[in-house]
Amino acid sequence: MKQIIYSGYFAFFLSCLVSSPILGQTTEGGSTYFSAVDEYKVKNYNKSIELLKSLLAEGKSSYEFYALLALNYNKLNDFDNAYKNMLEARKRKPDDEDLLLQSLGILTKFKKWKPAIELSERVIPMYPTNPEIRYYYALALSERGASKTALSQIEKAKAGSPNDFRMLELEGKIYYNLKNYDKADVSLRWASSLNGNSPEVWNNLALVQEALYRTNKKLGKKTQANSYLSEAKDCVDKAVSLAKENPSIQENKKRIQELATL
């Protein structure tokens, strides 16, 4: 099935958090907490959790402990514990911008679109210039089928972070859903110029070229159609070279290659 896919937006989000003030800020818990941070950074998530739980068992508590627990559980793909601990962190530091952003990241990673929309609508008036919050809002809206509203939100997010390829990638996805393939083409080409190493961007650009091929073929524009098909093959080949094991990309390559034999 043809499907636009994303470029690890949550992985990018977490990489920012590792260097954010949230991790490593507290002095409570001393060396044990900093050891938990180090274990998280080297992907020893269960060990990091064990250290943090030992601090809680000693009666020590801070929002950083719960935030780091949430990040560890997220890496272990445990939504319930990830979000529960993020809520505990937010109880100790209500309306903190970073914690709210982390909450949206967890909700969207696990495709909890309705609560992500509800939280975004509460948070945006508090932090109207934060492009990441609008990005997650647009993503959730798009997944719930509200493409036109999603488009207005991603345009605002893009204005606040014009060189973030993820914004353009999502904009391209929304235009693709709206069947505005020319604009999707522009957005995704721009995204590929900002990040030429994203297999998802190249995959999505291939799908747009495929759609343009089919449109032009129906209109009897054979030369233009063949040009789009050739570019679709080039784009999906780039995607495969960057992510050989991705089944969605492999499926798209097979289908696009078969079009040339029709």
N, C-alpha and C positions, 0 to 999 in steps of 0.2 A: 504494500500500500504506500502510495506517495505521501510523505509526511515531512514537513519542515522540522528540523531538529536544532537543538540549542548548543551553544559553545561553552558548556560548563560554567554557566554564570555563577552558580553557587560556589564552585571551586575557587573562582576569582574572588568572590566575596570573602571566603574564609581566609585566603592568602592575605587579604588586607587586614583582617582581624588579628592575625598572629602578630603583626607589627603595631597594632593599635594600642592605645593607653589601657584598654581593658585588661589585657594580659600582662601580668608582671607589675601591676601598679600597687597592689595592697602590701602592707608590711605585716598584716595579721597572718599567722601560720608560718612565717619565717621561711626557712630553707625547704620545708616540706612542700609549700605551695609552689615555690620556684622550681622545685624538682618536678612537680606535676606539670608545670608549663613546659619544661624541657622534654618530658616524656611525650607530651602532646605533639611537640614540634618534630619529634623523630618517629611519630606514628605508633607509639606504644600506648594506645588509647586505654586499654584495660588497666595498665599500670597507673596511668594518670588518674583514672577514676578511683582506683584503690587508695591512692595517696590523698585525694580530695575527701573521700569518705572517712578516712582516718581523722582528718581535721574536724569534720562535722561531728564525729563520734566523741571528740574531745570537747565539744561544746563551742568550738570556734566557728564563726559564720560571717561571711561577707558576700556581697553580690558577685565579686570576682570568682569565688569558688563555684557558685551556681552557674555562672556564665561559662566557665571552663568545663564544668560537667556537661552542660548542654552541647558544647562543641564536640566533646569526646563522643557523646551518645549519637550525635548527628553523623559523625564519621563511621560509627558502627551501624548506621541506618536504623536506629531505634528512635522513631518519631516521638512516641509517648514520653520517654524519659528525656529526650532532647527538649521538647517543648515545655514539659513540666518544670524542668530546672531553669529554663529561660524565664518562665513566669515567676519562679522564686527569686531570681536575680532582679526582675523588674519590681517585685514587691519591696525590695530593699533600696531601689533607686528608681522610683516611678518616673515615667515620661523621659527617661534618658534616651537621647537620640540613637546612640550606638546600640543599646539593648533592643530598642524598637526595630531598628534595621536588621539586627540579627534575627529577631522573631519573624520578620517578613521573609528573610532568607530561608529559614527552616520551613515555614508554611509553604512557600512556593516550591522548594525542593521536593517536598512530599505531596505536592499537588493538592494542597488544601486551599482551593481557590476561593471559596466563599468566605472563610475567616480571614484570608489574606486581603480580600477586597474590603471587608468590614474594618479591619485594623488600619489599612491604608487610608480609608476615608476619615478615620479618627485622627491619624497622625499627620496627614498632609497640611491641615491648617496650622499645626504646631511648628512644622518645619517645611514651609512651602518652597524653599530654594534647594532642598536636598534632592538631587537627581536620582539617587539610588532608590529612594522611597517611591518616586513616580515610576521608575523602571519596573519595580515589583508590582505596583498597581496596574500598570499597562499589561504586564505579562498575565496577571490573574484575569483581568478583564478580557483579554484576547482568548484565553483558554475557556472562558465562560460564554464566548460568542458575541461579546460586546465590542466588535472590532472598531467601530467608528469612535466610540468613547476611548478605547485603548489607543487609537491613533493620536487623538488630541493630547493624551497624557505622555506618550512617548516623544512627541514633538517638544513638549515642555522639558522632559528629561534630557533630551538631546541638546537643547539649548543650554542647559547647565553643565553638560559634559560632552562637548562636540567631538572629542577625539576618542571616545569610548566605543569601540567597534560593536560591543554588545547592544548598544542603543540602536545602532543602524541595522544590526542583524534582526532585532525584534521589529523594527519599523518595516523591514523588508518582508518579514513573516506576515505582518498585519496586512500590508498591501497585497501580498499573495492571496491571503484569505478573502480579501475584497475583490479579487480577480483583476486588480490593477497591476498587471505584470510589468508594464513599462516603468512605473515608479518603484516597484519591487526590485527591478533590475538596477536602477540607479542606487538605491539604498544598499543593496548587497555588494555592488561593485565598490562602493565607497568603503564598506566594511572590510572587504578583501584587501583594499589598499592600505588600511590601517593594521590589519593582521592577516598576513598571507599564509599563516601556519595553522589556521583554524579549519579542520576538515568539515565542520558543520557549515561554515560560511560557504565553502566551495560546493558542498552538497546542495545547499539551499539555492545557490546561484544556478546550479545545474537544473534544478526543478523549475526555476523561473524560465530558463532558456528552453526547456522542454515544453512548457506551457506556451511560450511565444512561437515555438515551432508548430504546435498543433493549431494555434490560432491562425497563423499565416497560411498553413496548409489548407484549412477550411476556406480561406479567402482566395485560394488559387494562386497565392504568391509563392511559387515553388522555390525561386532563388533565395528569397529571404528566409523561407522555412528551412531550407537545407543549411543555410548559414547558422541559424539558431541551433539546429540539431548538432552541427559540428562543434559549436561552442559548448553545448550541453555535455558532449562526450569529453571534451577537454577538461571541463570543470569537475565532472564526476571522477575522472582519472586522477586529478589532483587530490580530491577528497579521499580516494582509496589509498593513494600513496602516503597519506598522512594518518590514516586510520584503517589499516588493512582488515582488522577483525570486526569492524562495525557492520552488523548484519543489515541495517537499514540502508547504509550507503552501498553495500554490495548488491542489494536488491534493486536499488535505483540504477546502478551501473548496468546490470543485466537487462533491465527494461529499456533503458536508453539505447543500448547497443542493438537490441532487437528491432528498434524503430528503423534503423538504417537498412534492414533487410526487407522491409515492407514495400 
